Amino acid sequence: MFHDDKPLFQQVADLISADILRGTYQPGDQVSSTNEFAAFYRINPATAGKGINLLVVKIETNQPGLY
C-alpha cells in the first residue's frame, strides 16, 4: 500500500484526500482518529497524525493540488 517514493505522512494525507474526492467522506463527516488510522494502516500514531495535520493545513490554506 505504501511506497518509498514519498514520506509516509504524505501518503497518509494523499489517502485521506483521495477518500474525500471519492465521496467516502461528505461535508461535515468526521474522519477516523489518529489512533484509528494508525491501527488500520499499521503505522506509528505520530506518523498518522502528521499526515492528518498536513491535510488540515492544505485545506486551511487552500493549497493547490488538494481538489
Helices and strands as residue ranges (DSSP letters): H 8-22, H 34-41, H 45-61
